[in-house]
Amino acid sequence: MFTIVAATIFSAAFLLAVGTIAWMFALYHQKMAAALLFEPIPQTPPVYHIRITRNRVRQPARGATLSAPALPGSVLAA
């Protein structure tokens, strides 16, 4: 008698589990199919354009430095 009761309870639990799985599958079938077929929009990584500007030191004109008179003694005399 115990075997019959145990088999009945086991069968009922098994059928309840199978029924729940089938019911959930039928209820959410469209959502599962949509999730499996979903293709996310590819996102391109952002591109940053960086411009570095430096103020360069202006070099004096060569003609101006060469035309000045050179007085070596006056610079050292001070």
mmJSON file of the N, C-alpha and C atoms, coordinates in Angstrom:
{"data_MODEL":{"atom_site":{
"group_PDB":["ATOM","ATOM","ATOM","ATOM","ATOM","ATOM","ATOM","ATOM","ATOM","ATOM","ATOM","ATOM","ATOM","ATOM","ATOM","ATOM","ATOM","ATOM","ATOM","ATOM","ATOM","ATOM","ATOM","ATOM","ATOM","ATOM","ATOM","ATOM","ATOM","ATOM","ATOM","ATOM","ATOM","ATOM","ATOM","ATOM","ATOM","ATOM","ATOM","ATOM","ATOM","ATOM","ATOM","ATOM","ATOM","ATOM","ATOM","ATOM","ATOM","ATOM","ATOM","ATOM","ATOM","ATOM","ATOM","ATOM","ATOM","ATOM","ATOM","ATOM","ATOM","ATOM","ATOM","ATOM","ATOM","ATOM","ATOM","ATOM","ATOM","ATOM","ATOM","ATOM","ATOM","ATOM","ATOM","ATOM","ATOM","ATOM","ATOM","ATOM","ATOM","ATOM","ATOM","ATOM","ATOM","ATOM","ATOM","ATOM","ATOM","ATOM","ATOM","ATOM","ATOM","ATOM","ATOM","ATOM","ATOM","ATOM","ATOM","ATOM","ATOM","ATOM","ATOM","ATOM","ATOM","ATOM","ATOM","ATOM","ATOM","ATOM","ATOM","ATOM","ATOM","ATOM","ATOM","ATOM","ATOM","ATOM","ATOM","ATOM","ATOM","ATOM","ATOM","ATOM","ATOM","ATOM","ATOM","ATOM","ATOM","ATOM","ATOM","ATOM","ATOM","ATOM","ATOM","ATOM","ATOM","ATOM","ATOM","ATOM","ATOM","ATOM","ATOM","ATOM","ATOM","ATOM","ATOM","ATOM","ATOM","ATOM","ATOM","ATOM","ATOM","ATOM","ATOM","ATOM","ATOM","ATOM","ATOM","ATOM","ATOM","ATOM","ATOM","ATOM","ATOM","ATOM","ATOM","ATOM","ATOM","ATOM","ATOM","ATOM","ATOM","ATOM","ATOM","ATOM","ATOM","ATOM","ATOM","ATOM","ATOM","ATOM","ATOM","ATOM","ATOM","ATOM","ATOM","ATOM","ATOM","ATOM","ATOM","ATOM","ATOM","ATOM","ATOM","ATOM","ATOM","ATOM","ATOM","ATOM","ATOM","ATOM","ATOM","ATOM","ATOM","ATOM","ATOM","ATOM","ATOM","ATOM","ATOM","ATOM","ATOM","ATOM","ATOM","ATOM","ATOM","ATOM","ATOM","ATOM","ATOM","ATOM","ATOM","ATOM","ATOM","ATOM","ATOM","ATOM","ATOM","ATOM","ATOM","ATOM","ATOM","ATOM"],
"id":[1,2,3,4,5,6,7,8,9,10,11,12,13,14,15,16,17,18,19,20,21,22,23,24,25,26,27,28,29,30,31,32,33,34,35,36,37,38,39,40,41,42,43,44,45,46,47,48,49,50,51,52,53,54,55,56,57,58,59,60,61,62,63,64,65,66,67,68,69,70,71,72,73,74,75,76,77,78,79,80,81,82,83,84,85,86,87,88,89,90,91,92,93,94,95,96,97,98,99,100,101,102,103,104,105,106,107,108,109,110,111,112,113,114,115,116,117,118,119,120,121,122,123,124,125,126,127,128,129,130,131,132,133,134,135,136,137,138,139,140,141,142,143,144,145,146,147,148,149,150,151,152,153,154,155,156,157,158,159,160,161,162,163,164,165,166,167,168,169,170,171,172,173,174,175,176,177,178,179,180,181,182,183,184,185,186,187,188,189,190,191,192,193,194,195,196,197,198,199,200,201,202,203,204,205,206,207,208,209,210,211,212,213,214,215,216,217,218,219,220,221,222,223,224,225,226,227,228,229,230,231,232,233,234],
"type_symbol":["N","C","C","N","C","C","N","C","C","N","C","C","N","C","C","N","C","C","N","C","C","N","C","C","N","C","C","N","C","C","N","C","C","N","C","C","N","C","C","N","C","C","N","C","C","N","C","C","N","C","C","N","C","C","N","C","C","N","C","C","N","C","C","N","C","C","N","C","C","N","C","C","N","C","C","N","C","C","N","C","C","N","C","C","N","C","C","N","C","C","N","C","C","N","C","C","N","C","C","N","C","C","N","C","C","N","C","C","N","C","C","N","C","C","N","C","C","N","C","C","N","C","C","N","C","C","N","C","C","N","C","C","N","C","C","N","C","C","N","C","C","N","C","C","N","C","C","N","C","C","N","C","C","N","C","C","N","C","C","N","C","C","N","C","C","N","C","C","N","C","C","N","C","C","N","C","C","N","C","C","N","C","C","N","C","C","N","C","C","N","C","C","N","C","C","N","C","C","N","C","C","N","C","C","N","C","C","N","C","C","N","C","C","N","C","C","N","C","C","N","C","C","N","C","C","N","C","C","N","C","C","N","C","C"],
"label_atom_id":["N","CA","C","N","CA","C","N","CA","C","N","CA","C","N","CA","C","N","CA","C","N","CA","C","N","CA","C","N","CA","C","N","CA","C","N","CA","C","N","CA","C","N","CA","C","N","CA","C","N","CA","C","N","CA","C","N","CA","C","N","CA","C","N","CA","C","N","CA","C","N","CA","C","N","CA","C","N","CA","C","N","CA","C","N","CA","C","N","CA","C","N","CA","C","N","CA","C","N","CA","C","N","CA","C","N","CA","C","N","CA","C","N","CA","C","N","CA","C","N","CA","C","N","CA","C","N","CA","C","N","CA","C","N","CA","C","N","CA","C","N","CA","C","N","CA","C","N","CA","C","N","CA","C","N","CA","C","N","CA","C","N","CA","C","N","CA","C","N","CA","C","N","CA","C","N","CA","C","N","CA","C","N","CA","C","N","CA","C","N","CA","C","N","CA","C","N","CA","C","N","CA","C","N","CA","C","N","CA","C","N","CA","C","N","CA","C","N","CA","C","N","CA","C","N","CA","C","N","CA","C","N","CA","C","N","CA","C","N","CA","C","N","CA","C","N","CA","C","N","CA","C","N","CA","C","N","CA","C","N","CA","C","N","CA","C","N","CA","C","N","CA","C"],
"label_alt_id":[null,null,null,null,null,null,null,null,null,null,null,null,null,null,null,null,null,null,null,null,null,null,null,null,null,null,null,null,null,null,null,null,null,null,null,null,null,null,null,null,null,null,null,null,null,null,null,null,null,null,null,null,null,null,null,null,null,null,null,null,null,null,null,null,null,null,null,null,null,null,null,null,null,null,null,null,null,null,null,null,null,null,null,null,null,null,null,null,null,null,null,null,null,null,null,null,null,null,null,null,null,null,null,null,null,null,null,null,null,null,null,null,null,null,null,null,null,null,null,null,null,null,null,null,null,null,null,null,null,null,null,null,null,null,null,null,null,null,null,null,null,null,null,null,null,null,null,null,null,null,null,null,null,null,null,null,null,null,null,null,null,null,null,null,null,null,null,null,null,null,null,null,null,null,null,null,null,null,null,null,null,null,null,null,null,null,null,null,null,null,null,null,null,null,null,null,null,null,null,null,null,null,null,null,null,null,null,null,null,null,null,null,null,null,null,null,null,null,null,null,null,null,null,null,null,null,null,null,null,null,null,null,null,null],
"label_comp_id":["MET","MET","MET","PHE","PHE","PHE","THR","THR","THR","ILE","ILE","ILE","VAL","VAL","VAL","ALA","ALA","ALA","ALA","ALA","ALA","THR","THR","THR","ILE","ILE","ILE","PHE","PHE","PHE","SER","SER","SER","ALA","ALA","ALA","ALA","ALA","ALA","PHE","PHE","PHE","LEU","LEU","LEU","LEU","LEU","LEU","ALA","ALA","ALA","VAL","VAL","VAL","GLY","GLY","GLY","THR","THR","THR","ILE","ILE","ILE","ALA","ALA","ALA","TRP","TRP","TRP","MET","MET","MET","PHE","PHE","PHE","ALA","ALA","ALA","LEU","LEU","LEU","TYR","TYR","TYR","HIS","HIS","HIS","GLN","GLN","GLN","LYS","LYS","LYS","MET","MET","MET","ALA","ALA","ALA","ALA","ALA","ALA","ALA","ALA","ALA","LEU","LEU","LEU","LEU","LEU","LEU","PHE","PHE","PHE","GLU","GLU","GLU","PRO","PRO","PRO","ILE","ILE","ILE","PRO","PRO","PRO","GLN","GLN","GLN","THR","THR","THR","PRO","PRO","PRO","PRO","PRO","PRO","VAL","VAL","VAL","TYR","TYR","TYR","HIS","HIS","HIS","ILE","ILE","ILE","ARG","ARG","ARG","ILE","ILE","ILE","THR","THR","THR","ARG","ARG","ARG","ASN","ASN","ASN","ARG","ARG","ARG","VAL","VAL","VAL","ARG","ARG","ARG","GLN","GLN","GLN","PRO","PRO","PRO","ALA","ALA","ALA","ARG","ARG","ARG","GLY","GLY","GLY","ALA","ALA","ALA","THR","THR","THR","LEU","LEU","LEU","SER","SER","SER","ALA","ALA","ALA","PRO","PRO","PRO","ALA","ALA","ALA","LEU","LEU","LEU","PRO","PRO","PRO","GLY","GLY","GLY","SER","SER","SER","VAL","VAL","VAL","LEU","LEU","LEU","ALA","ALA","ALA","ALA","ALA","ALA"],
"label_asym_id":["A","A","A","A","A","A","A","A","A","A","A","A","A","A","A","A","A","A","A","A","A","A","A","A","A","A","A","A","A","A","A","A","A","A","A","A","A","A","A","A","A","A","A","A","A","A","A","A","A","A","A","A","A","A","A","A","A","A","A","A","A","A","A","A","A","A","A","A","A","A","A","A","A","A","A","A","A","A","A","A","A","A","A","A","A","A","A","A","A","A","A","A","A","A","A","A","A","A","A","A","A","A","A","A","A","A","A","A","A","A","A","A","A","A","A","A","A","A","A","A","A","A","A","A","A","A","A","A","A","A","A","A","A","A","A","A","A","A","A","A","A","A","A","A","A","A","A","A","A","A","A","A","A","A","A","A","A","A","A","A","A","A","A","A","A","A","A","A","A","A","A","A","A","A","A","A","A","A","A","A","A","A","A","A","A","A","A","A","A","A","A","A","A","A","A","A","A","A","A","A","A","A","A","A","A","A","A","A","A","A","A","A","A","A","A","A","A","A","A","A","A","A","A","A","A","A","A","A","A","A","A","A","A","A"],
"label_entity_id":["1","1","1","1","1","1","1","1","1","1","1","1","1","1","1","1","1","1","1","1","1","1","1","1","1","1","1","1","1","1","1","1","1","1","1","1","1","1","1","1","1","1","1","1","1","1","1","1","1","1","1","1","1","1","1","1","1","1","1","1","1","1","1","1","1","1","1","1","1","1","1","1","1","1","1","1","1","1","1","1","1","1","1","1","1","1","1","1","1","1","1","1","1","1","1","1","1","1","1","1","1","1","1","1","1","1","1","1","1","1","1","1","1","1","1","1","1","1","1","1","1","1","1","1","1","1","1","1","1","1","1","1","1","1","1","1","1","1","1","1","1","1","1","1","1","1","1","1","1","1","1","1","1","1","1","1","1","1","1","1","1","1","1","1","1","1","1","1","1","1","1","1","1","1","1","1","1","1","1","1","1","1","1","1","1","1","1","1","1","1","1","1","1","1","1","1","1","1","1","1","1","1","1","1","1","1","1","1","1","1","1","1","1","1","1","1","1","1","1","1","1","1","1","1","1","1","1","1","1","1","1","1","1","1"],
"label_seq_id":[1,1,1,2,2,2,3,3,3,4,4,4,5,5,5,6,6,6,7,7,7,8,8,8,9,9,9,10,10,10,11,11,11,12,12,12,13,13,13,14,14,14,15,15,15,16,16,16,17,17,17,18,18,18,19,19,19,20,20,20,21,21,21,22,22,22,23,23,23,24,24,24,25,25,25,26,26,26,27,27,27,28,28,28,29,29,29,30,30,30,31,31,31,32,32,32,33,33,33,34,34,34,35,35,35,36,36,36,37,37,37,38,38,38,39,39,39,40,40,40,41,41,41,42,42,42,43,43,43,44,44,44,45,45,45,46,46,46,47,47,47,48,48,48,49,49,49,50,50,50,51,51,51,52,52,52,53,53,53,54,54,54,55,55,55,56,56,56,57,57,57,58,58,58,59,59,59,60,60,60,61,61,61,62,62,62,63,63,63,64,64,64,65,65,65,66,66,66,67,67,67,68,68,68,69,69,69,70,70,70,71,71,71,72,72,72,73,73,73,74,74,74,75,75,75,76,76,76,77,77,77,78,78,78],
"pdbx_PDB_ins_code":[null,null,null,null,null,null,null,null,null,null,null,null,null,null,null,null,null,null,null,null,null,null,null,null,null,null,null,null,null,null,null,null,null,null,null,null,null,null,null,null,null,null,null,null,null,null,null,null,null,null,null,null,null,null,null,null,null,null,null,null,null,null,null,null,null,null,null,null,null,null,null,null,null,null,null,null,null,null,null,null,null,null,null,null,null,null,null,null,null,null,null,null,null,null,null,null,null,null,null,null,null,null,null,null,null,null,null,null,null,null,null,null,null,null,null,null,null,null,null,null,null,null,null,null,null,null,null,null,null,null,null,null,null,null,null,null,null,null,null,null,null,null,null,null,null,null,null,null,null,null,null,null,null,null,null,null,null,null,null,null,null,null,null,null,null,null,null,null,null,null,null,null,null,null,null,null,null,null,null,null,null,null,null,null,null,null,null,null,null,null,null,null,null,null,null,null,null,null,null,null,null,null,null,null,null,null,null,null,null,null,null,null,null,null,null,null,null,null,null,null,null,null,null,null,null,null,null,null,null,null,null,null,null,null],
"Cartn_x":[0.824,0.0,0.877,1.969,2.877,3.436,3.729,4.285,3.303,2.041,1.025,0.878,0.866,0.745,1.981,3.164,4.4,4.445,4.054,4.043,3.022,1.884,0.86,1.358,1.97,2.488,3.615,4.499,5.595,5.06,4.104,3.512,2.791,2.076,1.367,2.363,3.433,4.448,5.126,5.412,6.04,5.111,3.842,2.88,2.667,2.689,2.569,3.768,4.964,6.161,6.122,5.759,5.676,4.594,3.476,2.397,2.809,3.543,4.018,4.995,5.903,6.864,6.141,5.196,4.444,3.609,2.996,2.181,3.049,4.213,5.115,5.645,5.946,6.425,5.345,4.1,3.003,2.728,2.888,2.595,3.671,4.933,6.043,6.722,6.047,6.651,7.064,6.205,6.514,7.679,7.724,8.815,10.146,10.128,11.365,11.853,10.939,11.333,11.877,11.251,11.73,13.113,13.338,14.646,15.728,15.389,16.382,16.682,15.713,15.906,16.391,16.52,16.902,18.353,18.586,19.942,20.187,21.063,21.289,21.916,21.658,22.208,23.701,24.548,25.987,26.355,27.113,27.53,28.996,29.266,30.65,31.314,32.542,33.212,33.402,33.28,33.434,34.867,34.985,36.294,36.511,37.577,37.891,38.975,38.711,39.687,40.342,41.601,42.327,43.34,43.306,44.253,45.086,46.379,47.291,47.992,47.862,48.534,49.486,50.68,51.679,52.157,52.291,52.851,54.365,54.904,56.349,57.054,58.272,59.076,59.522,59.295,59.691,61.194,61.807,63.247,63.51,64.472,64.772,65.285,65.052,65.52,67.04,67.628,69.093,69.748,69.083,69.668,69.815,68.932,68.972,70.126,70.419,71.505,72.865,72.965,74.259,74.613,73.623,73.905,74.29,74.031,74.366,75.88,76.457,77.915,78.299,79.33,79.796,80.841,80.571,81.506,81.84,82.841,83.116,83.622,84.298,84.842,83.788,82.749,81.753,80.849,80.682,79.818,80.508,81.808,82.525,82.971,82.967,83.452,82.475,81.241,80.254,80.385],
"Cartn_y":[-1.193,0.0,1.268,1.227,2.378,2.673,1.639,1.806,2.516,2.183,2.807,4.291,4.616,6.017,6.81,6.242,6.929,7.142,6.144,6.28,7.319,7.368,8.356,9.773,9.971,11.296,11.71,10.759,11.055,11.41,10.639,10.896,12.239,12.555,13.837,14.998,14.865,15.921,16.064,14.937,14.974,15.62,15.234,15.82,17.312,17.692,19.111,19.901,19.339,20.017,20.128,19.047,19.075,20.054,20.058,20.99,22.437,22.705,24.066,24.515,23.615,23.959,24.212,23.356,23.527,24.809,25.094,26.309,27.564,27.557,28.708,28.87,27.761,27.839,28.416,27.967,28.477,29.95,30.339,31.718,32.692,32.273,33.161,32.802,32.058,31.614,32.801,33.784,34.928,35.751,35.904,36.677,35.946,34.622,33.86,33.921,33.809,33.888,35.276,36.307,37.668,37.889,37.323,37.481,36.734,35.579,34.818,35.456,36.135,36.753,38.193,38.72,40.123,40.327,41.336,41.716,43.132,43.285,44.624,45.548,46.814,47.816,47.958,47.728,47.85,49.302,49.503,50.853,51.024,52.015,52.28,53.042,52.717,53.43,54.896,55.783,57.211,57.526,58.406,58.835,60.268,60.463,61.787,62.411,63.6,64.328,65.357,65.133,66.012,66.815,68.108,68.975,69.678,69.485,70.112,71.255,72.436,73.599,74.174,74.464,75.065,76.361,77.363,78.618,78.471,78.532,78.371,79.704,79.603,80.804,81.319,82.601,83.177,83.364,82.858,83.037,84.413,85.106,86.44,86.312,87.351,87.348,87.339,86.573,86.451,87.754,88.475,89.73,90.762,90.775,91.76,91.482,90.242,89.941,90.11,89.877,90.003,91.465,92.306,93.7,94.531,94.05,94.818,94.797,95.932,95.963,95.14,94.396,93.558,94.324,94.532,95.209,94.265,93.445,92.455,93.065,94.129,94.711,95.373,95.942,96.669,95.736,94.523,93.59,93.111,92.89,92.358,93.461,94.712,95.794,96.172,95.84,96.256,95.421],
"Cartn_z":[0.0,0.0,0.0,0.755,0.795,-0.591,-1.34,-2.686,-3.603,-3.489,-4.344,-3.985,-2.699,-2.271,-2.705,-2.533,-2.923,-4.43,-5.19,-6.649,-7.095,-6.42,-6.766,-6.474,-5.309,-4.95,-5.907,-6.207,-7.131,-8.518,-8.997,-10.319,-10.338,-9.259,-9.196,-9.197,-8.443,-8.409,-9.771,-10.404,-11.717,-12.744,-12.736,-13.671,-13.389,-12.116,-11.773,-12.31,-12.177,-12.688,-14.209,-14.887,-16.349,-16.798,-16.112,-16.451,-16.261,-15.179,-14.924,-16.007,-16.387,-17.441,-18.758,-19.104,-20.354,-20.322,-19.184,-19.061,-19.19,-18.526,-18.624,-20.042,-20.709,-22.087,-22.999,-22.815,-23.646,-23.354,-22.097,-21.712,-22.208,-22.156,-22.489,-23.805,-24.66,-25.911,-26.796,-26.927,-27.783,-27.229,-25.921,-25.327,-25.468,-25.335,-25.496,-26.937,-27.885,-29.294,-29.627,-29.092,-29.344,-28.731,-27.552,-26.912,-27.683,-28.25,-29.005,-30.361,-30.934,-32.245,-32.163,-30.961,-30.78,-31.198,-32.019,-32.403,-31.891,-30.93,-30.38,-31.418,-31.253,-32.158,-31.852,-32.845,-32.559,-32.288,-31.271,-30.906,-31.267,-32.08,-32.452,-31.31,-31.029,-29.938,-30.313,-29.339,-29.649,-30.077,-31.045,-31.539,-31.074,-30.381,-29.868,-30.744,-31.232,-32.025,-31.108,-30.818,-29.904,-30.717,-30.543,-31.231,-30.169,-30.25,-29.296,-30.013,-29.469,-30.053,-29.014,-29.45,-28.577,-29.217,-28.4,-28.892,-28.938,-30.101,-30.283,-30.021,-29.576,-29.359,-30.724,-30.941,-32.229,-32.249,-33.272,-33.412,-34.023,-33.484,-34.035,-35.466,-36.216,-37.603,-37.618,-38.507,-38.554,-39.016,-39.841,-40.331,-39.22,-38.233,-37.157,-36.208,-35.906,-34.975,-35.628,-36.891,-37.546,-37.836,-37.98,-38.317,-37.092,-35.868,-34.668,-34.463,-34.047,-33.835,-32.612,-32.733,-31.646,-30.844,-29.575,-28.689,-27.541,-27.707,-26.672,-25.374,-25.424,-24.212,-23.354,-23.945,-23.183,-22.388,-22.832,-22.117,-20.852,-20.917,-19.77,-18.801,-19.227,-18.398,-17.303,-17.421,-16.445,-15.247],
"occupancy":[1.0,1.0,1.0,1.0,1.0,1.0,1.0,1.0,1.0,1.0,1.0,1.0,1.0,1.0,1.0,1.0,1.0,1.0,1.0,1.0,1.0,1.0,1.0,1.0,1.0,1.0,1.0,1.0,1.0,1.0,1.0,1.0,1.0,1.0,1.0,1.0,1.0,1.0,1.0,1.0,1.0,1.0,1.0,1.0,1.0,1.0,1.0,1.0,1.0,1.0,1.0,1.0,1.0,1.0,1.0,1.0,1.0,1.0,1.0,1.0,1.0,1.0,1.0,1.0,1.0,1.0,1.0,1.0,1.0,1.0,1.0,1.0,1.0,1.0,1.0,1.0,1.0,1.0,1.0,1.0,1.0,1.0,1.0,1.0,1.0,1.0,1.0,1.0,1.0,1.0,1.0,1.0,1.0,1.0,1.0,1.0,1.0,1.0,1.0,1.0,1.0,1.0,1.0,1.0,1.0,1.0,1.0,1.0,1.0,1.0,1.0,1.0,1.0,1.0,1.0,1.0,1.0,1.0,1.0,1.0,1.0,1.0,1.0,1.0,1.0,1.0,1.0,1.0,1.0,1.0,1.0,1.0,1.0,1.0,1.0,1.0,1.0,1.0,1.0,1.0,1.0,1.0,1.0,1.0,1.0,1.0,1.0,1.0,1.0,1.0,1.0,1.0,1.0,1.0,1.0,1.0,1.0,1.0,1.0,1.0,1.0,1.0,1.0,1.0,1.0,1.0,1.0,1.0,1.0,1.0,1.0,1.0,1.0,1.0,1.0,1.0,1.0,1.0,1.0,1.0,1.0,1.0,1.0,1.0,1.0,1.0,1.0,1.0,1.0,1.0,1.0,1.0,1.0,1.0,1.0,1.0,1.0,1.0,1.0,1.0,1.0,1.0,1.0,1.0,1.0,1.0,1.0,1.0,1.0,1.0,1.0,1.0,1.0,1.0,1.0,1.0,1.0,1.0,1.0,1.0,1.0,1.0,1.0,1.0,1.0,1.0,1.0,1.0,1.0,1.0,1.0,1.0,1.0,1.0],
"B_iso_or_equiv":[0.0,0.0,0.0,0.0,0.0,0.0,0.0,0.0,0.0,0.0,0.0,0.0,0.0,0.0,0.0,0.0,0.0,0.0,0.0,0.0,0.0,0.0,0.0,0.0,0.0,0.0,0.0,0.0,0.0,0.0,0.0,0.0,0.0,0.0,0.0,0.0,0.0,0.0,0.0,0.0,0.0,0.0,0.0,0.0,0.0,0.0,0.0,0.0,0.0,0.0,0.0,0.0,0.0,0.0,0.0,0.0,0.0,0.0,0.0,0.0,0.0,0.0,0.0,0.0,0.0,0.0,0.0,0.0,0.0,0.0,0.0,0.0,0.0,0.0,0.0,0.0,0.0,0.0,0.0,0.0,0.0,0.0,0.0,0.0,0.0,0.0,0.0,0.0,0.0,0.0,0.0,0.0,0.0,0.0,0.0,0.0,0.0,0.0,0.0,0.0,0.0,0.0,0.0,0.0,0.0,0.0,0.0,0.0,0.0,0.0,0.0,0.0,0.0,0.0,0.0,0.0,0.0,0.0,0.0,0.0,0.0,0.0,0.0,0.0,0.0,0.0,0.0,0.0,0.0,0.0,0.0,0.0,0.0,0.0,0.0,0.0,0.0,0.0,0.0,0.0,0.0,0.0,0.0,0.0,0.0,0.0,0.0,0.0,0.0,0.0,0.0,0.0,0.0,0.0,0.0,0.0,0.0,0.0,0.0,0.0,0.0,0.0,0.0,0.0,0.0,0.0,0.0,0.0,0.0,0.0,0.0,0.0,0.0,0.0,0.0,0.0,0.0,0.0,0.0,0.0,0.0,0.0,0.0,0.0,0.0,0.0,0.0,0.0,0.0,0.0,0.0,0.0,0.0,0.0,0.0,0.0,0.0,0.0,0.0,0.0,0.0,0.0,0.0,0.0,0.0,0.0,0.0,0.0,0.0,0.0,0.0,0.0,0.0,0.0,0.0,0.0,0.0,0.0,0.0,0.0,0.0,0.0,0.0,0.0,0.0,0.0,0.0,0.0,0.0,0.0,0.0,0.0,0.0,0.0],
"pdbx_formal_charge":[null,null,null,null,null,null,null,null,null,null,null,null,null,null,null,null,null,null,null,null,null,null,null,null,null,null,null,null,null,null,null,null,null,null,null,null,null,null,null,null,null,null,null,null,null,null,null,null,null,null,null,null,null,null,null,null,null,null,null,null,null,null,null,null,null,null,null,null,null,null,null,null,null,null,null,null,null,null,null,null,null,null,null,null,null,null,null,null,null,null,null,null,null,null,null,null,null,null,null,null,null,null,null,null,null,null,null,null,null,null,null,null,null,null,null,null,null,null,null,null,null,null,null,null,null,null,null,null,null,null,null,null,null,null,null,null,null,null,null,null,null,null,null,null,null,null,null,null,null,null,null,null,null,null,null,null,null,null,null,null,null,null,null,null,null,null,null,null,null,null,null,null,null,null,null,null,null,null,null,null,null,null,null,null,null,null,null,null,null,null,null,null,null,null,null,null,null,null,null,null,null,null,null,null,null,null,null,null,null,null,null,null,null,null,null,null,null,null,null,null,null,null,null,null,null,null,null,null,null,null,null,null,null,null],
"auth_seq_id":[1,1,1,2,2,2,3,3,3,4,4,4,5,5,5,6,6,6,7,7,7,8,8,8,9,9,9,10,10,10,11,11,11,12,12,12,13,13,13,14,14,14,15,15,15,16,16,16,17,17,17,18,18,18,19,19,19,20,20,20,21,21,21,22,22,22,23,23,23,24,24,24,25,25,25,26,26,26,27,27,27,28,28,28,29,29,29,30,30,30,31,31,31,32,32,32,33,33,33,34,34,34,35,35,35,36,36,36,37,37,37,38,38,38,39,39,39,40,40,40,41,41,41,42,42,42,43,43,43,44,44,44,45,45,45,46,46,46,47,47,47,48,48,48,49,49,49,50,50,50,51,51,51,52,52,52,53,53,53,54,54,54,55,55,55,56,56,56,57,57,57,58,58,58,59,59,59,60,60,60,61,61,61,62,62,62,63,63,63,64,64,64,65,65,65,66,66,66,67,67,67,68,68,68,69,69,69,70,70,70,71,71,71,72,72,72,73,73,73,74,74,74,75,75,75,76,76,76,77,77,77,78,78,78],
"auth_comp_id":["MET","MET","MET","PHE","PHE","PHE","THR","THR","THR","ILE","ILE","ILE","VAL","VAL","VAL","ALA","ALA","ALA","ALA","ALA","ALA","THR","THR","THR","ILE","ILE","ILE","PHE","PHE","PHE","SER","SER","SER","ALA","ALA","ALA","ALA","ALA","ALA","PHE","PHE","PHE","LEU","LEU","LEU","LEU","LEU","LEU","ALA","ALA","ALA","VAL","VAL","VAL","GLY","GLY","GLY","THR","THR","THR","ILE","ILE","ILE","ALA","ALA","ALA","TRP","TRP","TRP","MET","MET","MET","PHE","PHE","PHE","ALA","ALA","ALA","LEU","LEU","LEU","TYR","TYR","TYR","HIS","HIS","HIS","GLN","GLN","GLN","LYS","LYS","LYS","MET","MET","MET","ALA","ALA","ALA","ALA","ALA","ALA","ALA","ALA","ALA","LEU","LEU","LEU","LEU","LEU","LEU","PHE","PHE","PHE","GLU","GLU","GLU","PRO","PRO","PRO","ILE","ILE","ILE","PRO","PRO","PRO","GLN","GLN","GLN","THR","THR","THR","PRO","PRO","PRO","PRO","PRO","PRO","VAL","VAL","VAL","TYR","TYR","TYR","HIS","HIS","HIS","ILE","ILE","ILE","ARG","ARG","ARG","ILE","ILE","ILE","THR","THR","THR","ARG","ARG","ARG","ASN","ASN","ASN","ARG","ARG","ARG","VAL","VAL","VAL","ARG","ARG","ARG","GLN","GLN","GLN","PRO","PRO","PRO","ALA","ALA","ALA","ARG","ARG","ARG","GLY","GLY","GLY","ALA","ALA","ALA","THR","THR","THR","LEU","LEU","LEU","SER","SER","SER","ALA","ALA","ALA","PRO","PRO","PRO","ALA","ALA","ALA","LEU","LEU","LEU","PRO","PRO","PRO","GLY","GLY","GLY","SER","SER","SER","VAL","VAL","VAL","LEU","LEU","LEU","ALA","ALA","ALA","ALA","ALA","ALA"],
"auth_asym_id":["A","A","A","A","A","A","A","A","A","A","A","A","A","A","A","A","A","A","A","A","A","A","A","A","A","A","A","A","A","A","A","A","A","A","A","A","A","A","A","A","A","A","A","A","A","A","A","A","A","A","A","A","A","A","A","A","A","A","A","A","A","A","A","A","A","A","A","A","A","A","A","A","A","A","A","A","A","A","A","A","A","A","A","A","A","A","A","A","A","A","A","A","A","A","A","A","A","A","A","A","A","A","A","A","A","A","A","A","A","A","A","A","A","A","A","A","A","A","A","A","A","A","A","A","A","A","A","A","A","A","A","A","A","A","A","A","A","A","A","A","A","A","A","A","A","A","A","A","A","A","A","A","A","A","A","A","A","A","A","A","A","A","A","A","A","A","A","A","A","A","A","A","A","A","A","A","A","A","A","A","A","A","A","A","A","A","A","A","A","A","A","A","A","A","A","A","A","A","A","A","A","A","A","A","A","A","A","A","A","A","A","A","A","A","A","A","A","A","A","A","A","A","A","A","A","A","A","A","A","A","A","A","A","A"],
"auth_atom_id":["N","CA","C","N","CA","C","N","CA","C","N","CA","C","N","CA","C","N","CA","C","N","CA","C","N","CA","C","N","CA","C","N","CA","C","N","CA","C","N","CA","C","N","CA","C","N","CA","C","N","CA","C","N","CA","C","N","CA","C","N","CA","C","N","CA","C","N","CA","C","N","CA","C","N","CA","C","N","CA","C","N","CA","C","N","CA","C","N","CA","C","N","CA","C","N","CA","C","N","CA","C","N","CA","C","N","CA","C","N","CA","C","N","CA","C","N","CA","C","N","CA","C","N","CA","C","N","CA","C","N","CA","C","N","CA","C","N","CA","C","N","CA","C","N","CA","C","N","CA","C","N","CA","C","N","CA","C","N","CA","C","N","CA","C","N","CA","C","N","CA","C","N","CA","C","N","CA","C","N","CA","C","N","CA","C","N","CA","C","N","CA","C","N","CA","C","N","CA","C","N","CA","C","N","CA","C","N","CA","C","N","CA","C","N","CA","C","N","CA","C","N","CA","C","N","CA","C","N","CA","C","N","CA","C","N","CA","C","N","CA","C","N","CA","C","N","CA","C","N","CA","C","N","CA","C","N","CA","C","N","CA","C","N","CA","C","N","CA","C","N","CA","C"],
"pdbx_PDB_model_num":[1,1,1,1,1,1,1,1,1,1,1,1,1,1,1,1,1,1,1,1,1,1,1,1,1,1,1,1,1,1,1,1,1,1,1,1,1,1,1,1,1,1,1,1,1,1,1,1,1,1,1,1,1,1,1,1,1,1,1,1,1,1,1,1,1,1,1,1,1,1,1,1,1,1,1,1,1,1,1,1,1,1,1,1,1,1,1,1,1,1,1,1,1,1,1,1,1,1,1,1,1,1,1,1,1,1,1,1,1,1,1,1,1,1,1,1,1,1,1,1,1,1,1,1,1,1,1,1,1,1,1,1,1,1,1,1,1,1,1,1,1,1,1,1,1,1,1,1,1,1,1,1,1,1,1,1,1,1,1,1,1,1,1,1,1,1,1,1,1,1,1,1,1,1,1,1,1,1,1,1,1,1,1,1,1,1,1,1,1,1,1,1,1,1,1,1,1,1,1,1,1,1,1,1,1,1,1,1,1,1,1,1,1,1,1,1,1,1,1,1,1,1,1,1,1,1,1,1,1,1,1,1,1,1]
}}}
